[in-house]
């Protein structure tokens, strides 16, 4: 049953639409997308096209987030972390969310298809469908949701590369792979920290049936190990230089040490530290790659 829409001011309505985009989360996706776009750019960077691509990436991500919130609107009421979102709080109706999401997606696809290329458009569309309509309902099924969600979550730098080059290859593949494997320790650290809240909505995201246990910590560590060899591949493909590979290796090692700490402590505090470590690892590695390329 939908929450009754509250009488709110124009400013509050605008704020509700802003909140519906999950702005901070969407901007992290835009950042990864822009990294891929810049790395794929072989000539002088066109900043106008860069901004237009970033805008399209933001709108696509926002539309996927809106689908997620529409599907989970009743579940969001049960969690303290999400009960204040626009739909469960009644600041926006489902109809308003659908219209806003559809317009956002249409504009994004017009930009990608009209100013860039069909490869970038099609992968963006696939990312939207996987996140909104596959990953979202799977969150109540089990940890398979994390594996499925990691696919659209890893597409942004690949889409950026495709938008810049209109070409698949090993280069966008390795950008995808690094972000794909990073998401397992990232998502599972978040799931560990928020496990109590997630249980209220029936979300089952931790890899072990025992939840916050050593088995989950070991699986988090195993996916983090994969990042160590992967961080060297851009160097061997001559996408970046040696310095960024060494920096990525250092950050990856520190990230891995945090997983060992979680295995030793098996507690929420260690998982919280790992979560913040995951927030540091990916953007700093991507910035290092950019600096090395430029």
JOMOMO-V19404 format. One record per residue. N is the residue number from 1. D_FIRST is the distance of its C-alpha to the first C-alpha in whole Angstrom. Layout:
n=N d_first=D_FIRST
n=N d_first=D_FIRST
//
This chain:
n=1 d_first=0
n=2 d_first=4
n=3 d_first=7
n=4 d_first=9
n=5 d_first=12
n=6 d_first=15
n=7 d_first=19
n=8 d_first=21
n=9 d_first=24
n=10 d_first=25
n=11 d_first=26
n=12 d_first=23
n=13 d_first=21
n=14 d_first=24
n=15 d_first=24
n=16 d_first=20
n=17 d_first=21
n=18 d_first=24
n=19 d_first=22
n=20 d_first=19
n=21 d_first=23
n=22 d_first=23
n=23 d_first=27
n=24 d_first=29
n=25 d_first=28
n=26 d_first=28
n=27 d_first=32
n=28 d_first=33
n=29 d_first=32
n=30 d_first=34
n=31 d_first=37
n=32 d_first=37
n=33 d_first=37
n=34 d_first=40
n=35 d_first=42
n=36 d_first=42
n=37 d_first=43
n=38 d_first=46
n=39 d_first=47
n=40 d_first=47
n=41 d_first=49
n=42 d_first=52
n=43 d_first=54
n=44 d_first=53
n=45 d_first=50
n=46 d_first=48
n=47 d_first=46
n=48 d_first=45
n=49 d_first=43
n=50 d_first=42
n=51 d_first=40
n=52 d_first=39
n=53 d_first=38
n=54 d_first=36
n=55 d_first=34
n=56 d_first=33
n=57 d_first=32
n=58 d_first=30
n=59 d_first=28
n=60 d_first=28
n=61 d_first=27
n=62 d_first=24
n=63 d_first=23
n=64 d_first=22
n=65 d_first=21
n=66 d_first=18
n=67 d_first=17
n=68 d_first=17
n=69 d_first=15
n=70 d_first=12
n=71 d_first=13
n=72 d_first=12
n=73 d_first=10
n=74 d_first=8
n=75 d_first=12
n=76 d_first=13
n=77 d_first=11
n=78 d_first=14
n=79 d_first=17
n=80 d_first=19
n=81 d_first=20
n=82 d_first=17
n=83 d_first=15
n=84 d_first=17
n=85 d_first=16
n=86 d_first=15
n=87 d_first=11
n=88 d_first=10
n=89 d_first=13
n=90 d_first=11
n=91 d_first=15
n=92 d_first=14
n=93 d_first=12
n=94 d_first=11
n=95 d_first=14
n=96 d_first=16
n=97 d_first=16
n=98 d_first=17
n=99 d_first=19
n=100 d_first=21
n=101 d_first=21
n=102 d_first=22
n=103 d_first=25
n=104 d_first=26
n=105 d_first=26
n=106 d_first=28
n=107 d_first=31
n=108 d_first=31
n=109 d_first=32
n=110 d_first=35
n=111 d_first=36
n=112 d_first=37
n=113 d_first=38
n=114 d_first=40
n=115 d_first=42
n=116 d_first=42
n=117 d_first=41
n=118 d_first=40
n=119 d_first=40
n=120 d_first=38
n=121 d_first=35
n=122 d_first=35
n=123 d_first=34
n=124 d_first=32
n=125 d_first=30
n=126 d_first=30
n=127 d_first=29
n=128 d_first=26
n=129 d_first=25
n=130 d_first=26
n=131 d_first=24
n=132 d_first=21
n=133 d_first=21
n=134 d_first=23
n=135 d_first=23
n=136 d_first=19
n=137 d_first=18
n=138 d_first=22
n=139 d_first=21
n=140 d_first=20
n=141 d_first=23
n=142 d_first=26
n=143 d_first=28
n=144 d_first=29
n=145 d_first=26
n=146 d_first=28
n=147 d_first=31
n=148 d_first=29
n=149 d_first=28
n=150 d_first=31
n=151 d_first=32
n=152 d_first=30
n=153 d_first=31
n=154 d_first=34
n=155 d_first=35
n=156 d_first=35
n=157 d_first=39
n=158 d_first=39
n=159 d_first=38
n=160 d_first=40
n=161 d_first=43
n=162 d_first=42
n=163 d_first=41
n=164 d_first=45
n=165 d_first=47
n=166 d_first=45
n=167 d_first=47
n=168 d_first=45
n=169 d_first=48
n=170 d_first=48
n=171 d_first=47
n=172 d_first=44
n=173 d_first=43
n=174 d_first=45
n=175 d_first=42
n=176 d_first=39
n=177 d_first=41
n=178 d_first=41
n=179 d_first=38
n=180 d_first=36
n=181 d_first=38
n=182 d_first=37
n=183 d_first=34
n=184 d_first=34
n=185 d_first=36
n=186 d_first=33
n=187 d_first=30
n=188 d_first=31
n=189 d_first=32
n=190 d_first=29
n=191 d_first=27
n=192 d_first=30
n=193 d_first=30
n=194 d_first=26
n=195 d_first=26
n=196 d_first=25
n=197 d_first=21
n=198 d_first=21
n=199 d_first=21
n=200 d_first=18
n=201 d_first=16
n=202 d_first=18
n=203 d_first=20
n=204 d_first=24
n=205 d_first=26
n=206 d_first=29
n=207 d_first=32
n=208 d_first=33
n=209 d_first=32
n=210 d_first=33
n=211 d_first=31
n=212 d_first=33
n=213 d_first=36
n=214 d_first=40
n=215 d_first=39
n=216 d_first=36
n=217 d_first=38
n=218 d_first=41
n=219 d_first=39
n=220 d_first=38
n=221 d_first=42
n=222 d_first=42
n=223 d_first=40
n=224 d_first=42
n=225 d_first=45
n=226 d_first=45
n=227 d_first=44
n=228 d_first=48
n=229 d_first=50
n=230 d_first=47
n=231 d_first=48
n=232 d_first=51
n=233 d_first=51
n=234 d_first=50
n=235 d_first=54
n=236 d_first=55
n=237 d_first=54
n=238 d_first=55
n=239 d_first=52
n=240 d_first=53
n=241 d_first=56
n=242 d_first=57
n=243 d_first=56
n=244 d_first=52
n=245 d_first=52
n=246 d_first=54
n=247 d_first=51
n=248 d_first=48
n=249 d_first=50
n=250 d_first=51
n=251 d_first=47
n=252 d_first=46
n=253 d_first=48
n=254 d_first=47
n=255 d_first=43
n=256 d_first=45
n=257 d_first=46
n=258 d_first=43
n=259 d_first=42
n=260 d_first=45
n=261 d_first=44
n=262 d_first=41
n=263 d_first=42
n=264 d_first=45
n=265 d_first=42
n=266 d_first=39
n=267 d_first=37
n=268 d_first=34
n=269 d_first=37
n=270 d_first=39
n=271 d_first=36
n=272 d_first=35
n=273 d_first=38
n=274 d_first=38
n=275 d_first=35
n=276 d_first=36
n=277 d_first=39
n=278 d_first=37
n=279 d_first=36
n=280 d_first=40
n=281 d_first=41
n=282 d_first=40
n=283 d_first=40
n=284 d_first=44
n=285 d_first=45
n=286 d_first=43
n=287 d_first=45
n=288 d_first=48
n=289 d_first=48
n=290 d_first=48
n=291 d_first=51
n=292 d_first=53
n=293 d_first=52
n=294 d_first=53
//
